[in-house]
Amino acid sequence: MRISDFIGEGTEYEKKEMLEERRPKSWLKSVSAFANGRGGTILFGVSDAGSLVGLKNAQAVSEKISEIIKAKMDPVPEVTLSLHTEGGKEFVVLTVHSGEDTPYYYVNDGSRIAYIRIGNESVLSDAIGLKRLVLRGSKSTYDALPTRYRFTDHAFTKLRSVYRQRTGKEFDVSDFQSFTLADEQGMLTAAGALLADESPLRCSRLFCTRWYGLNKASGIMEALDDKEISGSLITLLQSGAEFVRNNTKKRWKKTDTGRLEMPEYPERAVLECIVNALIHRDYLILGSEVHIDIFDDRLEIYSPGGMKDGSHVQDLDIESIPSMRRNPIIADIFSRMHSMERRGSGFKKIRKDYHEAVNFQPGLEPKFYSNPSSFRGILYNLNYRVPIETVAIDSEEVAIEVAIDALNATKGTVEKVKAIYAQMGVDGVFGRTDIASITHDSLTAAGNLINKLKDAGLIVAVSGYGKGKYKFVRQ
């Protein structure tokens, strides 16, 4: 190793021209920050400008460093001290390993202070950062924390309905404790509170906006549509996905074997982004919620809290990002309901959905950005500035779309019918179960919708596929 090379390439390091014995805080705060974070290195004998000054007695400095760390750090972090010679000069390389027993405090005159790393600086941890460190050190997570809310005071109809629909099993009372949604005393955990129909946690909200133009201040009209959603995480997911469907368009063209759909955004990619934003957000950050912002050319999803390990996603290889779950209890529930992958392959799925889209073009690759306090995913509109004339639109299918728009029903019901038609087309055969899967409604609600469509002459019963099967009527 050459220290000069390390300085040019390393990101988690500090330079100290000498060991400051009387002011140990000047370098021990970095020891604390590195141990509380991803680890790091302090180079003794290197000036702030990067000049290799060297030390008079590296061995003595090394011993003193070890002595001060043991006296001034609690708990004592795992470190590695090594002597290095370069250009006839001696240096001490102090490597601080990422610790599991966080917080690691700098102790002085009875005070205990924890530091964290932000960029290239070691700064005093705020209250939220300290809570994160305490949770990590206790091998716990936010969603496992007990709350003051009683299980018997809250309903979970959404959770039970979707769980039965997706798994074919009932969500029994005993499952709430088995899945750590409630404790033995009948109190909800944070995960349980977030999954209640009327979540008592203020942070369980989602803000959706369809902006006019390419930014939030076009100068003509600010927003075309907006919605604030609260309640269960399941409600937030379903309503967020519905908001995107209602505020985006889908083209299609006919082929010899059927049709090619050309949505502005691949539906699975959008759903995966919303799921990740809701499940992996940092719920310790109060006063900030998940946002979905739709512009003419892109869709942005913002989530409070960056990558769990403090890394920046834009600096990582998307294909090899390991699974790190900030809220594993919530993630497990959504995995059981087949709303997300257990293997942590969300980024790859989003990219794959885009690459497989018939209207994908170079330059429309999804992008992801993060810092210690936020995460942002950007999905680009695949149809933006693509001339409509280049897409062959089937007049028969347009007629069906017009008939659906004319349906005597609420806007929400019309959008559900459009979602069914977008997936089934003119040749798809479906029943109550298929509709419930698409609209996320109960089987009873799906049956009522079938009756409404039959009365309107939009669907007709078909034989040969079992009882209660239908398809759209060609207009």
N, C-alpha and C positions, 0 to 999 in steps of 0.2 A: 504493500500500500504506500502511495505517495500522498502526503498531506496536501500538497498543492493540487493534486487531482481530486481529492475528496472535497476540497473547498469549491472546486468548479462544478462538481456533479451533485453533491449532497444537498438535501433540503432541510432535513431535521438535524441541525447542528448549531452550536454556538462557538464563538472564538473568544478566548481569554488570553491576554498577553502574559499574565502571571496569576498565581493563586492568591486571592484576596482573603487572607485569614481573618482579618478584623471586620470584613464586610462579606461574610459568607452568603448572605441573602442574594448578592449580585449574581451568583452562579447556582446556588441551591434552588432558587425558584425555577430554574430550567430543569434541574434534576426532578423536582416535583412535577413539572409539566410533562416531561418526557415519560415518567413512570405512570402518570395519569392518562397519558395518551398512547401514541403508537411507538414510543421509544425514541431515542435520539443520542447524539454524541456531542461532548464538549471537548474542544481541542485546546489544551493549555500550552502556551508558548507561541500563539499566533495572535497578531494584533487585529484590531477591528478592521483595518484596511486590508487584511489578508497577508501581511508580511510575516515570514517565518523568523520570528525573533529568537525562539529557543528558551530553555530554562537552565539556570545555573546548576541545579541538582534535581534532576527529574525523579530519582528514586525517593528522595526526601519529600518532594511535592506529592508523589503518589501516596505515600504513607499518610501524609497529613490530610489528603482528600478523603481517604477511607475513614480516618478518625473523625473528621467533621461530619461526614454523612451519617455515621452511626450515632453521633451525639445530637444532631440537629434534624434528623428525618424520622417521622413516625407514620406508618411502619417503615422499616428500613427497606428500600427497594433493592432489587437485584441489579448489580452493576458489574462491569468488567473494566478493570484498569490495566492498561498496557503502556509500556515505554517504547518510544519510537525515536530513531535517529535518522536525520536527513540533512544533508549538506553540512555535516560536522556539528549539527546542533541537536539537542535533546528536547523531546516533547512527551507530554502525557496525554493519552487518549482515553477519555472516560466515556464508556458506552453504557447508557441507562436503558434497561429493558422495560418493555411495556408490562405493567403489573396487573395482577388480578385482585389484589387486596386494597383497592382504591377506597377512599381518597388517600393519597400520599401527601402528608402535611410537612411543611417547613415549620419547625418549632423554635420559638425564641421568646424568652421572658414570659412564659406562661401562655403565649398566644399560639394558635395553630392555624396555619394558612395553607390553603390548597391552590395550586396554580394549574392552568391549562394552556395548551398551545393553540394560538390563533395565527395562522400564517407563519412567519419567522420570529414571532415574539412569544414570550412566556408572560401571561397576564393572570391577574387574580381571578379566580373562578367566581362567577356570580351565583346567585341562589339556585337557579335552574341547573347550572353546570354541576354544582355540588350535589344536588339531588341525583343527577345521572350517575355521578361517581359512587355515591352511597349505594344506589341500586346495583350497580355493577359489582361493587365490592361484596355485597350481600348475596350475590348470585341470584338476584331477583329482577323483575321487569315491571314497568309501569302497569301493564294490564293485569298483573297478578296481585296488585295492592288491594287490600280490603277497603271498602267504602262504608259510609254511614247509612247506606240505603238497604232496606230490607227486601229480600226476594219476593215476599208475599205482597208487597205494595206495588209491584210492577207487572205488566203484562208482556208476553213474548210471542204474540200471535204471528208476527212477521217471521221470526226465527223458526218457529215450529212449522209454519206453512212451507217456507222455502226448503227447510231441511227435509221435510217429508217428500216434497216434490222432487228434490235432487237426489235423495238417497233411497227413497222408498221406505224409510223407517220413521217411527215416531220419536220426537224429542221428549223424553220422559223427565219427570221431576228429578230423578236420580242423576240424570245426565248433567244437570247444572253443576253439581258438585264434582262429578267425574271429570268434566271438562274445565274445571277451575273457574266457572262463572259465578259460583257462590261458595261460601265456606261452611264449615260444620255448624256455625251459629246462625246460619240463615241470612247472612249479610252478603250483598253482592260484591264481587271484585270489580275493579275498573272495567275489565272486559265484559262482565255481565251488565254493568250499567250502560256501557256503550251499545249493547245489543238489545236493550229494552226498547219496546215500542216507542215510548215517550222518554228518551234518554234524559236522566236528570243532570247529566254533565253538559255544561255550557259549551264545551269545546266540540261537541258532536254536531257540527254544522258544515254546510257546503254552500258556497256562493258561486252561482253560475251566471255568466253574462255573454250575450251575443253582441259584440261591439260593431259599430258602423265603420267600415274601412279597415285600415291596416294597423291602427293603434288606438289608444284609449282617449285620444283628443283629436278627432278628425277635423273639428271646426264646423261641421255641418250638423251632425246628430251623434250624440255620444253612444247610446245603446239602443239596439233594436228589441232586445228581450233580456230580462234578468229575473233571477229567482233565488231566494234564500231558502234552503232546505234544512230542516232539523229533524231529530229523532234517531231511530236505530241506524246503525251503520249499514244495515241491509236496505233501509229506505233511502239513505244517502246514495248508495251505489245504484239502485234501480232508478231513482229520480234523476241522478246525474246523467246516466246513460240515456234516459228518455229525453232530457233537455238537449243533449247533443243530437239525437235523432230528429227532434223537432226543429232544430236550427241548422241542419245540413241537408244536402240534396243527394240524390243517387241517380246516376245515368245507367243505361244498359243498352246493349246492342244484341240483335238476334244473330244466332249462328245456325249452322245446319243441325246441330245436336241440341239446341236449346237457346240459352242466352248468356251473355257475359255481363255481370253487374259491375258497375264502375262507381263506387261510392266516393265521396270526397275524402273520407277517412275509413280505413278498414275497421269494421265494428269490433273485432276481437282486440285489435291494438288499442282502441279507445277504452274498452272495458278493462283491459289489463292495466292501463295507465291509471284509471280511476281507482281500481282495486288497490294498486300499490300505494297510491297517495293516501288512501283512507287507512290502510292497514299498517303501513310503515311510518306514518307521520309521528312526530314527537309530541305526545299529548301533554308533556310537561310545559310546553310553550303556550302560555295562555294569551288570549287576545289576538290570536292568529288562527285562521281556518284554511281548509283546502279550498282552492279556487279553480274553476274551469272558465277560461276566457277564450271565446271563439272570435277570430278575426276573419277577414275575407280570405286570407292566404294560409292561415295556420290555426291550430288549436293548442293552447298552452294550459298545462295543469301544474299548479303550484301547491307544494306541501310543506308545512313547517317541519324543520329538522332536516339536516343533511344525511350523508351516509353514516351508518352506525359506528364505523371505525374511524370517522373523521376524515377519510380520504375524499378526494374530489373526483366525481364520476367521470368528468370530462377528460381526466388524465389516465383513465383506466381502459383496458381492453374489454369492450362490452361482452365479447364472447366468453370471457373467463372470469367474470365477477362472481365471487363465491356468495352463497346464500347467507345473509345476515339479517335476522329477524328481530327488530326492536320490540315487537309485541307478539311473541310466539303463540300465546293463547288465542288471540284473535285470528292470527294467520292459520292456526290449526283448524278452527271452526270453518273458515272460508275454504280451506283445502278439502275438508270433509264434504262440503257442499259443491265441490268441483268448480269453485269460482276463481281459484288460483292454483298454480303448481306448487307441490311440496319441495321441488328441487331448486327453486330460486332461479328459474330460467326466464323470468319475465322480460328482460331486455332482449334476449334472443328471439322470443316469440314475437315481440313488437316489430323488430327488424325483419323477421321472416314474413310476417303478414304484409308488410309494405313491399318487400321484394316480390312476393307472389301476386300482388295486385296487378290486374291487366293494364292499368293506366299508370303504373310506376315509371318514373323517369329519373335519370341521374340528377343529383342535387336535391332530391326530396327525402333523403335519409332522415329518419327521426333523430333528434338531438336531445341530450340530457346534460344538465348542469347542476352542480351542487356546491354549497359552501357549508360551514359548520352549522348554520341556522336554517337553511332552506334547500329544497330540491325542486327543480323545474324540468318538466318534459315538454318537448315541442314536437307536435305532429303536423306535417305540412299537407295542405289541401291538394290532393292528387288531380283535381279538375280545374284548379285555378288557372285562368287564362288559356285553357284548352278550348278552342272554338267548338261550339255546339255542332257546327256543320260536319265536323270530323267524326261524329258519332252517329251511327245508323240507329234511329229510334223507331221501334215498331209501333205503328199507329193503333193496333189492337190493344196493346198494353197501355198506351196513353189513355185510351178510352176507359179502361178499367180504373186507372188512377183518377180520372175525372169523376167516375161513378162513386168511387170511395169518398172523394171530397164532398160529393153531394149527399152523403149519408146523413140522415136525420139523427145526429148523435152529438155528444160533447166533443170538443177538440181532442181531449185525451183518448176517447174511444176511437176516433178517426185515425189518430196516430198509431194506435195499436193495430188497427186493421191494415194500415199501410206497412207496418213492420211484419205482419203475417204475410201479406202479399209479396213484400220484398224478398222474403225467404222462400216462399212456396211457388210464386209465379203462377202461370195459367195451367201448368200441368201437375203441380204438386198436390198430393193427397194428404189430408190432415184430419185430426179429430180433437177432442177436448184436451187430451194430454199434450199434443203438439202445440196447441194455442197457449195453454198454461205455461209451457216452457218458454215460449217467445215473449209473452206479455208479463210473465212473473205473477200471474193471478192464480186464484184457486180454481179447482176443476169446476166448481159451481159457477163462478164468474165466466169461465171459458164457455160453459154450456149456454149461459145467457147470451153471450156474444154470438155464438153460432145461431141461436134463434133469431137474433136481430139481423144477421146477415142473410139468413134464409128469407125472412119477411121482406127484406129489401131487394131480393132477387140477385144478390151478389154471389151466392154460392149455391151449389146443388149437390145432393147426395150422390155418391157413387157406390157401385157394388163391386164385389170381388176383393175387397181389402179389409173385410170385417165390418162389424156393426158400427154405425156412427161415424162414417168417413165422408169427407166432402172435398170439393175443389171449386175454384173460382169459375164463374160463368163467363164465357167469352162474350164480349159486348159487340 
